[in-house]
Amino acid sequence: MPLNNSQYDSIIRTYEERQNKNRYLLEERRDYVYRQVDGYKELADSIASISVEQGKKLLDGNESALAELRRLLKGLSEAKTKLLLCAGLPADYLEPVYDCPDCRDTGYVDGRKCHCFRQAEISLLYEQSNISQLLEKENFSTLSYDYYQGEDLTRFQSAAEASKKFTGNYDFDYRNLFFYGTVGTGKSFLSGCIAKEMIENGHSVIYFSAVRLFDTLSQISFDYKSRDELHGMHRDLYQCDLLIIDDLGTELTNNFITTQLFSCLNERHMRRKPTVISTNLSLEELRNRYSDRIFSRIMSNYQIYKLTGPDIRLRKKLNR
């Protein structure tokens, strides 16, 4: 899923806008401090003159000049910090401002795309697939237990709590989730809740329906001109922070799809990259439809949650 040139340029322009915005903000803060904090500008201006003076001493052979410069600069820094604090401003008020401190708003860290750049790429894909509109409606703030009773309620509550723990513990607890059960019982809804929470926490998330995922893989796999695109697709599927495959089993299953699914699940598990899968298939249907290797991977590496009850989507539609 590599970006085309116009999409890439659009993201780069966004970073340039961030840099300009934060540079202007820092200049505004500096001007404010120079006007309002007595003595701060004089301290800041003295740094250059002291550095030049000590530099000359160093060139003249004064071996203690460098140590003296460090001592003087440390004293000036402490004095400036004290002035800021006395003025009711934070100590880092005049430090550079970044939307993303990791890449300093360049989009790259050590020559590789930063997590914020990767998320920007995925966000563009979301816009194309309308997933962003879906997540505005399907998130933890709209979660409700009103449509469930008895055992159905217990099962949904358990799955919902697991979903919340999944997002809350993501950074230190590797796990995968598998939701299965009857149509309209909240499987896709919980997947959406997880996706939105992860995205808002700055993680890269790819959300695919099974049909769209395997159609895309099929199209680019059998087009020899799309080798780079296929490589990019696999890279994203294997390396993104979270992959969500919704409605597994709705695709037309064949040997190609089975191979691709196993490769994806296996690679992500080897890299300890979490995956969330939802399906309307029963566990028996899952085993019969896919290979024993896939069934074994899911049973051994995923937390399994069965959801049952009436079709909530249908009930909501009838109640309008």
Residue frames as qw, qx, qy, qz and C-alpha x, y, z in Angstrom:
[[0.000, 0.882, 0.471, 0.000, 0.00, 0.00, 0.00],
 [0.459, -0.176, 0.027, 0.870, 2.71, 2.51, -0.88],
 [0.161, 0.781, 0.266, -0.543, 1.70, 6.12, -1.43],
 [0.592, 0.614, 0.295, 0.432, 1.60, 7.72, -4.83],
 [0.449, 0.196, -0.083, 0.868, 3.64, 10.88, -5.41],
 [0.209, -0.591, -0.155, -0.764, 0.82, 13.30, -4.67],
 [0.746, -0.593, -0.279, -0.120, -0.02, 11.55, -1.40],
 [0.751, -0.165, -0.202, 0.607, 3.62, 11.55, -0.33],
 [0.236, 0.366, 0.022, 0.900, 3.97, 15.24, -1.20],
 [0.444, -0.671, -0.265, -0.531, 0.83, 15.98, 0.78],
 [0.796, -0.515, -0.252, 0.196, 2.30, 14.40, 3.93],
 [0.605, 0.034, -0.083, 0.791, 5.62, 16.21, 3.46],
 [0.029, -0.563, -0.141, -0.813, 3.75, 19.52, 3.18],
 [0.646, -0.674, -0.290, -0.211, 2.04, 18.70, 6.46],
 [0.768, -0.330, -0.173, 0.521, 5.43, 18.32, 8.16],
 [0.357, 0.290, 0.056, 0.886, 6.62, 21.60, 6.66],
 [0.318, -0.677, -0.243, -0.618, 3.50, 23.29, 8.01],
 [0.763, -0.578, -0.267, 0.112, 4.15, 21.83, 11.46],
 [0.667, -0.075, -0.095, 0.735, 7.74, 23.03, 11.43],
 [0.112, 0.454, 0.135, 0.874, 6.71, 26.54, 10.39],
 [0.522, -0.690, -0.307, -0.396, 3.92, 26.64, 12.98],
 [0.790, -0.510, -0.205, 0.271, 6.18, 25.53, 15.82],
 [0.545, 0.122, -0.019, 0.829, 9.04, 27.79, 14.70],
 [0.105, -0.596, -0.176, -0.776, 6.65, 30.76, 14.77],
 [0.679, -0.657, -0.292, -0.151, 5.34, 29.68, 18.19],
 [0.760, -0.278, -0.170, 0.562, 8.89, 29.54, 19.57],
 [0.311, 0.323, 0.066, 0.892, 9.66, 32.99, 18.15],
 [0.366, -0.690, -0.254, -0.570, 6.52, 34.38, 19.77],
 [0.776, -0.563, -0.249, 0.138, 7.52, 32.90, 23.11],
 [0.655, -0.039, -0.083, 0.750, 11.06, 34.27, 22.83],
 [0.070, 0.512, 0.140, 0.845, 9.78, 37.77, 21.98],
 [0.565, -0.701, -0.282, -0.331, 7.40, 37.61, 24.94],
 [0.796, -0.421, -0.197, 0.387, 10.17, 36.58, 27.36],
 [0.503, 0.178, 0.002, 0.846, 12.55, 39.24, 26.06],
 [0.131, -0.592, -0.179, -0.775, 9.87, 41.90, 26.63],
 [0.644, -0.618, -0.186, -0.411, 8.42, 40.69, 29.91],
 [0.878, -0.392, -0.130, 0.242, 11.25, 38.98, 31.83],
 [0.013, -0.960, 0.274, -0.052, 13.82, 41.52, 32.99],
 [0.337, -0.672, 0.653, 0.087, 17.41, 40.46, 32.42],
 [0.857, 0.111, 0.503, 0.020, 16.67, 37.39, 30.30],
 [0.665, 0.740, 0.025, 0.102, 17.70, 38.90, 26.95],
 [0.016, -0.871, 0.480, -0.100, 20.94, 40.19, 28.44],
 [0.652, -0.358, 0.668, -0.027, 21.80, 36.69, 29.68],
 [0.830, 0.396, 0.389, 0.050, 20.96, 35.16, 26.31],
 [0.459, 0.871, -0.137, 0.105, 23.04, 37.76, 24.43],
 [0.274, -0.793, 0.543, -0.044, 26.02, 37.23, 26.74],
 [0.904, -0.053, 0.421, 0.055, 26.36, 33.59, 25.68],
 [0.739, 0.626, 0.058, 0.243, 27.80, 34.52, 22.28],
 [0.113, 0.888, -0.343, 0.285, 30.33, 36.98, 23.67],
 [0.624, -0.561, 0.529, -0.126, 31.47, 34.61, 26.41],
 [0.926, 0.170, 0.321, 0.106, 31.86, 31.78, 23.89],
 [0.571, 0.760, -0.106, 0.291, 34.01, 33.98, 21.63],
 [0.188, -0.844, 0.427, -0.265, 36.12, 35.16, 24.55],
 [0.756, -0.373, 0.535, -0.058, 36.80, 31.66, 25.84],
 [0.878, 0.423, 0.181, 0.130, 37.43, 30.45, 22.29],
 [0.335, 0.853, -0.299, 0.266, 40.21, 32.99, 21.90],
 [0.452, -0.672, 0.549, -0.206, 41.74, 31.84, 25.19],
 [0.914, -0.007, 0.405, -0.002, 41.63, 28.24, 23.99],
 [0.734, 0.639, 0.001, 0.230, 43.42, 29.19, 20.76],
 [0.061, 0.856, -0.407, 0.312, 46.05, 31.05, 22.79],
 [0.530, 0.249, -0.767, 0.262, 46.86, 27.82, 24.58],
 [0.371, -0.306, 0.518, -0.707, 44.81, 28.23, 27.73],
 [0.307, -0.027, -0.941, -0.137, 43.91, 24.59, 28.41],
 [0.009, 0.338, 0.778, -0.529, 41.40, 25.47, 31.11],
 [0.246, 0.138, -0.146, -0.948, 39.36, 27.71, 28.76],
 [0.462, -0.148, -0.727, -0.487, 37.03, 24.92, 27.62],
 [0.386, -0.367, -0.789, 0.306, 36.24, 23.80, 31.17],
 [0.045, -0.298, -0.295, 0.907, 35.71, 27.45, 32.12],
 [0.327, 0.001, -0.423, -0.845, 33.35, 27.92, 29.16],
 [0.469, -0.295, -0.810, -0.191, 31.27, 24.94, 30.22],
 [0.286, -0.379, -0.638, 0.607, 31.08, 26.27, 33.77],
 [0.082, 0.230, 0.040, -0.969, 30.01, 29.72, 32.61],
 [0.399, -0.086, -0.596, -0.692, 27.40, 28.35, 30.17],
 [0.420, -0.354, -0.830, 0.099, 25.95, 26.11, 32.88],
 [0.154, -0.371, -0.460, 0.792, 25.68, 29.11, 35.19],
 [0.227, 0.131, -0.233, -0.936, 23.95, 31.18, 32.48],
 [0.427, -0.200, -0.778, -0.414, 21.54, 28.33, 31.75],
 [0.349, -0.414, -0.754, 0.372, 20.63, 27.99, 35.42],
 [0.027, -0.313, -0.216, 0.925, 20.17, 31.76, 35.71],
 [0.326, -0.001, -0.467, -0.822, 17.86, 31.83, 32.67],
 [0.435, -0.310, -0.835, -0.131, 15.81, 28.93, 34.03],
 [0.240, -0.390, -0.602, 0.654, 15.46, 30.72, 37.37],
 [0.138, 0.199, -0.053, -0.969, 14.18, 33.85, 35.62],
 [0.414, -0.139, -0.677, -0.593, 11.58, 31.83, 33.69],
 [0.422, -0.374, -0.810, 0.161, 10.35, 30.08, 36.82],
 [0.135, -0.348, -0.404, 0.835, 10.16, 33.37, 38.75],
 [0.266, 0.135, -0.250, -0.921, 8.03, 34.75, 35.91],
 [0.678, 0.159, 0.501, -0.514, 5.60, 31.84, 36.28],
 [0.696, 0.505, -0.369, -0.353, 6.76, 30.11, 33.08],
 [0.982, -0.125, 0.128, 0.056, 7.88, 26.47, 32.72],
 [0.483, -0.612, 0.464, 0.421, 11.62, 25.80, 32.64],
 [0.488, 0.061, 0.708, 0.507, 11.39, 24.44, 29.06],
 [0.331, 0.774, 0.347, -0.413, 9.30, 27.36, 27.77],
 [0.286, 0.814, -0.322, -0.389, 11.95, 28.32, 25.18],
 [0.466, -0.201, 0.826, 0.244, 12.92, 24.80, 24.17],
 [0.239, 0.125, -0.655, -0.706, 12.13, 23.82, 20.55],
 [0.642, 0.154, 0.443, -0.606, 8.47, 22.79, 20.09],
 [0.168, 0.171, -0.870, -0.431, 7.58, 19.58, 18.22],
 [0.794, -0.061, -0.077, -0.600, 4.33, 17.81, 17.45],
 [0.988, -0.038, -0.143, 0.039, 6.37, 14.60, 17.39],
 [0.325, -0.835, 0.442, 0.040, 9.50, 14.77, 19.59],
 [0.857, -0.110, 0.468, 0.187, 10.71, 11.42, 18.22],
 [0.658, 0.375, 0.377, 0.533, 11.41, 12.71, 14.70],
 [0.188, -0.489, -0.064, 0.849, 11.34, 16.43, 15.54],
 [0.486, 0.698, 0.284, -0.443, 8.64, 16.92, 12.90],
 [0.086, 0.531, -0.649, -0.538, 10.81, 15.67, 10.03],
 [0.879, 0.196, -0.080, -0.427, 8.94, 12.40, 9.54],
 [0.833, 0.306, -0.438, 0.140, 12.14, 10.38, 9.73],
 [0.589, -0.715, 0.370, -0.070, 14.33, 8.88, 12.47],
 [0.469, -0.444, 0.705, 0.293, 17.80, 7.66, 11.42],
 [0.146, 0.282, -0.695, -0.645, 16.72, 7.60, 7.79],
 [0.096, -0.285, -0.944, -0.136, 13.59, 5.55, 8.45],
 [0.319, -0.522, -0.352, -0.708, 9.98, 6.67, 8.52],
 [0.133, -0.160, 0.634, -0.745, 8.82, 7.70, 11.98],
 [0.069, 0.369, 0.911, -0.167, 5.73, 6.13, 13.50],
 [0.236, 0.621, 0.302, -0.684, 3.89, 9.42, 12.94],
 [0.252, 0.422, -0.545, -0.679, 4.71, 9.29, 9.20],
 [0.084, -0.069, -0.978, -0.177, 3.49, 5.70, 9.01],
 [0.142, 0.513, 0.732, -0.425, 0.27, 6.68, 10.72],
 [0.261, 0.577, -0.072, -0.771, -0.17, 9.56, 8.29],
 [0.188, 0.203, -0.816, -0.508, 0.15, 7.07, 5.42],
 [0.044, -0.284, -0.955, 0.066, -2.44, 4.78, 6.96],
 [0.179, 0.544, 0.435, -0.694, -4.78, 7.70, 7.66],
 [0.295, 0.403, -0.409, -0.763, -4.80, 8.48, 3.93],
 [0.217, -0.033, -0.938, -0.268, -5.79, 4.90, 3.23],
 [0.045, 0.419, 0.784, -0.455, -8.55, 5.23, 5.83],
 [0.267, 0.491, 0.056, -0.827, -9.91, 8.28, 4.07],
 [0.325, 0.234, -0.694, -0.599, -10.13, 6.29, 0.85],
 [0.312, -0.163, -0.932, -0.083, -11.98, 3.40, 2.52],
 [0.436, -0.566, -0.183, -0.675, -14.27, 5.59, 4.68],
 [0.650, -0.240, -0.657, 0.297, -13.01, 3.83, 7.83],
 [0.159, 0.091, -0.362, 0.914, -12.59, 7.17, 9.60],
 [0.493, -0.264, -0.135, -0.818, -16.35, 7.79, 9.42],
 [0.770, -0.227, -0.582, -0.126, -16.99, 4.30, 10.77],
 [0.553, -0.089, -0.580, 0.592, -14.76, 4.85, 13.79],
 [0.144, -0.272, 0.156, -0.939, -16.59, 8.04, 14.70],
 [0.729, -0.272, -0.159, -0.607, -19.62, 5.85, 15.45],
 [0.941, -0.156, -0.300, 0.028, -17.89, 2.70, 16.65],
 [0.312, 0.488, -0.543, 0.608, -15.75, 3.51, 19.68],
 [0.368, -0.206, -0.793, 0.440, -15.70, 2.90, 23.42],
 [0.128, 0.092, 0.284, -0.946, -17.64, 6.12, 24.11],
 [0.617, 0.034, -0.237, -0.750, -20.66, 4.70, 22.27],
 [0.330, 0.039, -0.942, 0.041, -20.38, 1.19, 23.75],
 [0.591, -0.235, 0.190, -0.748, -23.66, 0.01, 25.29],
 [0.027, -0.062, 0.991, -0.116, -24.82, -3.19, 26.99],
 [0.508, 0.164, 0.304, -0.789, -28.51, -2.39, 26.57],
 [0.714, 0.282, -0.376, -0.519, -29.10, -4.87, 23.75],
 [0.481, 0.210, -0.846, 0.093, -27.81, -7.91, 25.65],
 [0.716, -0.444, 0.179, -0.508, -29.31, -10.16, 28.31],
 [0.959, -0.211, 0.172, -0.082, -28.27, -13.22, 30.29],
 [0.812, -0.174, 0.361, 0.425, -25.42, -15.24, 28.85],
 [0.521, 0.672, 0.236, 0.471, -25.24, -12.98, 25.78],
 [0.152, -0.959, 0.078, -0.226, -24.59, -10.01, 28.09],
 [0.731, -0.578, 0.312, 0.184, -21.91, -11.89, 30.04],
 [0.788, 0.177, 0.351, 0.473, -20.10, -12.82, 26.85],
 [0.335, 0.809, 0.144, 0.461, -20.20, -9.32, 25.42],
 [0.384, -0.907, 0.148, -0.091, -19.02, -7.78, 28.70],
 [0.808, -0.351, 0.342, 0.326, -16.09, -10.20, 28.78],
 [0.662, 0.410, 0.321, 0.539, -15.12, -9.37, 25.19],
 [0.065, 0.931, 0.087, 0.349, -15.51, -5.62, 25.80],
 [0.560, -0.793, 0.229, 0.074, -13.28, -5.75, 28.90],
 [0.808, -0.079, 0.372, 0.450, -10.68, -7.74, 26.97],
 [0.469, 0.696, 0.250, 0.482, -10.77, -5.09, 24.23],
 [0.187, -0.958, 0.069, -0.204, -10.17, -2.29, 26.73],
 [0.720, -0.564, 0.337, 0.222, -7.31, -4.19, 28.37],
 [0.781, 0.305, 0.317, 0.443, -5.85, -4.87, 24.93],
 [0.300, 0.817, 0.070, 0.487, -5.54, -1.16, 24.15],
 [0.412, -0.882, 0.147, -0.175, -4.52, -0.19, 27.67],
 [0.734, -0.497, 0.431, 0.170, -1.78, -2.80, 27.98],
 [0.795, 0.605, -0.008, 0.039, -0.58, -2.78, 24.36],
 [0.237, 0.849, -0.441, 0.173, 2.89, -1.38, 25.04],
 [0.136, -0.529, 0.798, -0.254, 3.92, -4.13, 27.46],
 [0.592, 0.028, 0.757, -0.276, 1.57, -7.08, 26.94],
 [0.252, 0.245, -0.701, -0.621, 1.56, -8.86, 23.56],
 [0.441, 0.238, 0.820, -0.277, -1.75, -10.52, 22.77],
 [0.177, -0.033, -0.640, -0.747, -4.13, -11.26, 19.88],
 [0.468, 0.206, 0.544, -0.665, -7.93, -11.30, 19.92],
 [0.129, -0.085, -0.848, -0.507, -10.38, -13.48, 18.00],
 [0.459, 0.191, 0.407, -0.766, -14.10, -12.64, 18.05],
 [0.190, -0.055, -0.854, -0.481, -16.54, -15.15, 16.61],
 [0.232, 0.346, 0.750, -0.514, -20.26, -15.80, 16.75],
 [0.338, 0.636, 0.687, 0.097, -23.56, -14.96, 15.14],
 [0.281, 0.491, 0.291, 0.772, -24.26, -11.99, 12.88],
 [0.165, -0.710, -0.154, -0.667, -24.70, -8.53, 14.42],
 [0.728, -0.578, -0.352, 0.110, -23.55, -9.33, 17.97],
 [0.272, -0.952, 0.120, 0.069, -20.82, -6.67, 18.26],
 [0.850, -0.109, 0.226, 0.463, -17.69, -8.30, 16.82],
 [0.474, 0.533, 0.194, 0.673, -16.99, -5.60, 14.24],
 [0.248, -0.913, -0.099, -0.308, -18.03, -2.93, 16.74],
 [0.719, -0.642, 0.151, 0.219, -15.37, -4.04, 19.23],
 [0.734, 0.145, 0.254, 0.612, -12.78, -4.19, 16.45],
 [0.196, 0.773, 0.187, 0.574, -13.65, -0.59, 15.61],
 [0.502, -0.861, -0.010, -0.076, -13.37, 0.44, 19.25],
 [0.799, -0.348, 0.212, 0.443, -9.89, -1.06, 19.43],
 [0.580, 0.432, 0.272, 0.635, -8.83, 0.58, 16.15],
 [0.020, -0.892, -0.132, -0.433, -9.90, 4.06, 17.19],
 [0.624, -0.773, 0.088, 0.067, -8.26, 3.81, 20.61],
 [0.803, -0.145, 0.259, 0.517, -4.99, 2.58, 19.14],
 [0.436, 0.612, 0.245, 0.613, -4.91, 5.28, 16.45],
 [0.212, -0.921, -0.059, -0.322, -5.54, 8.01, 19.01],
 [0.718, -0.637, 0.206, 0.193, -2.64, 6.63, 21.06],
 [0.095, 0.817, -0.478, -0.308, -0.32, 7.12, 18.09],
 [0.554, -0.177, 0.797, 0.165, -0.09, 3.51, 16.90],
 [0.314, 0.297, -0.599, -0.674, -0.21, 2.41, 13.27],
 [0.559, 0.182, 0.732, -0.344, -3.36, 0.43, 12.57],
 [0.262, 0.139, -0.675, -0.676, -4.52, -1.31, 9.39],
 [0.529, 0.222, 0.633, -0.519, -8.21, -2.26, 9.32],
 [0.266, 0.199, -0.714, -0.617, -9.34, -4.50, 6.46],
 [0.862, 0.080, 0.226, -0.447, -12.44, -6.48, 5.69],
 [0.652, -0.186, 0.701, 0.221, -11.32, -9.96, 4.68],
 [0.652, 0.624, 0.419, 0.100, -12.83, -9.48, 1.22],
 [0.243, 0.962, -0.125, 0.016, -10.93, -6.26, 0.56],
 [0.434, -0.681, 0.571, 0.149, -7.68, -7.56, 2.04],
 [0.652, -0.053, 0.715, 0.249, -7.51, -10.67, -0.12],
 [0.562, 0.761, 0.315, 0.072, -8.87, -8.94, -3.24],
 [0.049, 0.955, -0.282, -0.080, -6.08, -6.39, -2.95],
 [0.496, -0.497, 0.689, 0.182, -3.46, -9.07, -2.38],
 [0.720, 0.309, 0.605, 0.140, -4.76, -11.06, -5.37],
 [0.443, 0.888, 0.121, -0.016, -4.73, -8.07, -7.71],
 [0.040, 0.898, -0.435, -0.043, -1.16, -7.05, -7.00],
 [0.643, -0.359, 0.670, 0.094, 0.23, -10.58, -6.59],
 [0.702, 0.311, 0.603, 0.218, -0.68, -11.57, -10.16],
 [0.380, 0.921, 0.043, 0.074, 0.46, -8.32, -11.75],
 [0.817, -0.009, -0.050, 0.574, 4.19, -8.53, -12.45],
 [0.239, 0.628, 0.003, 0.741, 4.34, -4.72, -12.67],
 [0.478, -0.748, -0.020, -0.460, 3.24, -4.43, -9.03],
 [0.777, -0.031, -0.506, 0.373, 6.18, -6.14, -7.31],
 [0.198, 0.244, -0.381, 0.870, 7.14, -3.01, -5.39],
 [0.521, -0.361, -0.030, -0.773, 3.52, -2.49, -4.40],
 [0.873, -0.228, -0.415, -0.119, 3.23, -6.09, -3.20],
 [0.590, 0.082, -0.508, 0.622, 6.43, -5.71, -1.17],
 [0.092, -0.297, 0.239, -0.920, 5.03, -2.55, 0.41],
 [0.718, -0.328, -0.243, -0.563, 1.73, -4.28, 1.12],
 [0.843, -0.158, -0.485, 0.169, 3.43, -7.17, 2.90],
 [0.362, 0.206, -0.426, 0.803, 5.69, -4.78, 4.81],
 [0.349, -0.351, 0.107, -0.862, 2.67, -2.89, 6.12],
 [0.832, -0.273, -0.318, -0.363, 0.71, -6.04, 6.98],
 [0.815, -0.060, -0.470, 0.333, 3.64, -7.59, 8.83],
 [0.452, 0.090, -0.353, 0.814, 5.00, -4.50, 10.58],
 [0.270, -0.584, -0.108, -0.758, 2.08, -2.22, 11.50],
 [0.163, -0.288, 0.681, -0.653, 1.38, -1.99, 15.23],
 [0.503, 0.190, 0.722, -0.434, -2.05, -3.58, 14.84],
 [0.231, 0.030, -0.726, -0.647, -3.75, -5.46, 12.00],
 [0.518, 0.200, 0.584, -0.592, -7.54, -5.94, 12.14],
 [0.157, -0.004, -0.829, -0.537, -9.17, -8.45, 9.79],
 [0.486, 0.144, 0.411, -0.758, -12.93, -8.05, 9.90],
 [0.815, 0.306, 0.123, -0.476, -15.48, -10.63, 8.70],
 [0.033, -0.409, 0.885, 0.220, -13.02, -13.43, 8.03],
 [0.368, 0.209, 0.904, -0.061, -14.84, -16.08, 6.00],
 [0.465, 0.714, 0.293, -0.434, -16.79, -13.71, 3.75],
 [0.166, 0.648, -0.566, -0.481, -14.03, -13.92, 1.13],
 [0.925, 0.278, -0.159, -0.206, -13.94, -16.62, -1.56],
 [0.541, -0.621, 0.565, 0.056, -11.43, -18.99, 0.03],
 [0.886, 0.423, -0.187, 0.022, -8.87, -20.86, -2.09],
 [0.872, -0.126, -0.116, 0.460, -5.29, -22.10, -1.77],
 [0.368, 0.508, -0.063, 0.776, -3.86, -18.66, -2.51],
 [0.365, -0.715, 0.013, -0.597, -5.89, -16.99, 0.22],
 [0.886, -0.451, -0.107, 0.018, -5.15, -19.73, 2.73],
 [0.766, 0.113, -0.118, 0.621, -1.42, -19.37, 2.06],
 [0.135, 0.593, -0.044, 0.792, -1.56, -15.58, 2.35],
 [0.594, -0.686, -0.064, -0.416, -3.55, -15.73, 5.59],
 [0.905, -0.325, -0.117, 0.249, -1.16, -18.20, 7.21],
 [0.603, 0.298, -0.093, 0.734, 1.87, -16.17, 6.11],
 [0.114, -0.685, 0.003, -0.719, 0.35, -13.00, 7.55],
 [0.738, -0.623, -0.049, -0.255, -0.64, -14.55, 10.90],
 [0.911, -0.140, -0.104, 0.375, 2.65, -16.39, 11.25],
 [0.474, 0.430, -0.094, 0.762, 4.85, -13.41, 10.38],
 [0.270, -0.716, 0.032, -0.643, 3.01, -11.11, 12.74],
 [0.849, -0.522, -0.058, -0.062, 3.26, -13.61, 15.57],
 [0.825, 0.061, -0.110, 0.550, 6.98, -14.05, 14.95],
 [0.256, 0.462, -0.076, 0.846, 7.39, -10.26, 15.12],
 [0.225, -0.443, -0.680, 0.540, 5.06, -10.08, 18.14],
 [0.158, -0.014, -0.162, -0.974, 2.74, -7.69, 16.33],
 [0.355, 0.262, 0.745, -0.500, -0.86, -8.01, 17.59],
 [0.212, -0.105, -0.681, -0.693, -3.77, -8.99, 15.34],
 [0.441, 0.210, 0.573, -0.658, -7.52, -8.80, 15.89],
 [0.160, -0.043, -0.823, -0.543, -9.82, -11.04, 13.84],
 [0.532, 0.171, 0.473, -0.681, -13.61, -11.19, 13.72],
 [0.211, 0.057, -0.849, -0.481, -15.72, -13.80, 11.95],
 [0.719, -0.076, 0.081, -0.686, -19.27, -15.14, 11.74],
 [0.700, 0.177, -0.685, -0.097, -17.88, -18.67, 11.34],
 [0.832, -0.524, 0.104, -0.152, -18.08, -21.18, 14.15],
 [0.315, -0.662, 0.668, 0.124, -14.84, -22.76, 15.30],
 [0.715, 0.103, 0.685, 0.095, -15.76, -25.97, 13.47],
 [0.584, 0.778, 0.229, 0.034, -16.44, -24.02, 10.27],
 [0.010, -0.913, 0.392, 0.112, -13.17, -22.16, 10.71],
 [0.516, -0.405, 0.739, 0.156, -11.24, -25.42, 10.93],
 [0.694, 0.361, 0.615, 0.098, -13.01, -26.94, 7.93],
 [0.423, 0.897, 0.120, -0.041, -12.60, -23.82, 5.79],
 [0.153, 0.872, -0.460, 0.071, -8.92, -23.13, 6.43],
 [0.666, 0.303, -0.657, 0.182, -5.85, -25.27, 6.99],
 [0.775, -0.491, -0.362, 0.166, -5.06, -27.03, 10.25],
 [0.546, 0.047, -0.191, 0.815, -2.02, -24.75, 10.56],
 [0.106, -0.459, -0.085, -0.878, -4.20, -21.64, 10.54],
 [0.683, -0.559, -0.329, -0.337, -6.66, -23.12, 13.01],
 [0.791, -0.276, -0.336, 0.431, -3.82, -24.17, 15.30],
 [0.333, 0.244, -0.121, 0.903, -2.22, -20.70, 15.13],
 [0.334, -0.530, -0.145, -0.766, -5.47, -19.02, 16.13],
 [0.789, -0.488, -0.342, -0.146, -6.33, -21.47, 18.91],
 [0.782, -0.232, -0.268, 0.513, -2.87, -21.29, 20.47],
 [0.410, 0.053, -0.049, 0.909, -1.96, -17.64, 19.95],
 [0.202, -0.417, -0.226, -0.857, -5.27, -15.78, 20.29],
 [0.203, 0.155, 0.698, -0.669, -7.67, -15.03, 23.12],
 [0.135, -0.281, -0.804, -0.506, -10.97, -16.44, 21.88],
 [0.250, 0.230, 0.479, -0.810, -14.31, -14.70, 22.59],
 [0.018, 0.379, 0.850, 0.366, -17.68, -15.99, 21.43],
 [0.230, 0.155, 0.191, -0.941, -20.47, -13.44, 21.01],
 [0.018, -0.370, -0.905, -0.210, -24.11, -14.46, 20.81],
 [0.137, 0.502, 0.465, -0.716, -27.52, -12.87, 20.80],
 [0.486, 0.743, 0.452, -0.089, -29.91, -11.07, 18.47],
 [0.524, 0.379, 0.255, 0.719, -28.77, -9.09, 15.45],
 [0.220, -0.630, -0.302, 0.681, -28.19, -5.68, 17.07],
 [0.072, -0.153, 0.389, 0.906, -27.79, -3.88, 13.75],
 [0.187, -0.393, -0.758, -0.486, -31.20, -5.14, 12.69],
 [0.304, -0.658, -0.629, 0.281, -32.78, -4.18, 16.04],
 [0.203, -0.465, -0.048, 0.860, -31.35, -0.69, 15.84],
 [0.037, -0.043, -0.560, -0.827, -32.69, -0.29, 12.34],
 [0.267, -0.513, -0.777, -0.250, -36.17, -1.45, 13.34],
 [0.337, -0.642, -0.498, 0.475, -36.19, 0.90, 16.36],
 [0.216, -0.049, 0.143, 0.965, -35.51, 4.03, 14.32]]
